[in-house]
């Protein structure tokens, strides 16, 4: 758990909202149907939105996940080094989040190149 979020996750409001959400989902993982153990924020909690209840306490931003699906969710957001057969770094496997960001930038640049401005 990130240092900036410790007091939030230990707070009464989060415990009530997350407990209610998990019980409404009958502790069934919303991705695989396994046993849900983690109340996950779809839109991540950051230092910039930690005090925004529309992000942190909004039931529409929550998801009941099992430990395995939660681990997969977070590992998909991490870029990883790729090694060759000799153990040398040969490249980087970008996370889905970075790939989406790059696609969005390309789309913006394409629109700007066509003279489309807001």
Secondary structure in CASP SS format (residue, H / E / C, confidence):
PFRMAT SS
TARGET T0000
AUTHOR 0000-0000-0000
METHOD secondary structure of the structure
MODEL  1
X C 1.00
X C 1.00
X H 1.00
X H 1.00
X H 1.00
X H 1.00
X H 1.00
X H 1.00
X H 1.00
X C 1.00
X C 1.00
X H 1.00
X H 1.00
X H 1.00
X H 1.00
X H 1.00
X H 1.00
X H 1.00
X H 1.00
X H 1.00
X H 1.00
X H 1.00
X H 1.00
X H 1.00
X C 1.00
X C 1.00
X C 1.00
X E 1.00
X C 1.00
X C 1.00
X C 1.00
X C 1.00
X C 1.00
X C 1.00
X E 1.00
X C 1.00
X C 1.00
X E 1.00
X E 1.00
X E 1.00
X E 1.00
X C 1.00
X C 1.00
X C 1.00
X C 1.00
X C 1.00
X C 1.00
X C 1.00
X C 1.00
X C 1.00
X C 1.00
X C 1.00
X H 1.00
X H 1.00
X H 1.00
X H 1.00
X C 1.00
X C 1.00
X H 1.00
X H 1.00
X H 1.00
X E 1.00
X E 1.00
X E 1.00
X E 1.00
X C 1.00
X H 1.00
X H 1.00
X H 1.00
X H 1.00
X H 1.00
X H 1.00
X H 1.00
X H 1.00
X H 1.00
X C 1.00
X C 1.00
X C 1.00
X C 1.00
X E 1.00
X E 1.00
X E 1.00
X E 1.00
X C 1.00
X C 1.00
X C 1.00
X C 1.00
X C 1.00
X E 1.00
X E 1.00
X E 1.00
X E 1.00
X E 1.00
X C 1.00
X C 1.00
X H 1.00
X H 1.00
X H 1.00
X H 1.00
X H 1.00
X H 1.00
X H 1.00
X H 1.00
X H 1.00
X H 1.00
X H 1.00
X H 1.00
X H 1.00
X H 1.00
X H 1.00
X H 1.00
X H 1.00
X H 1.00
X C 1.00
X C 1.00
X C 1.00
X C 1.00
X C 1.00
END
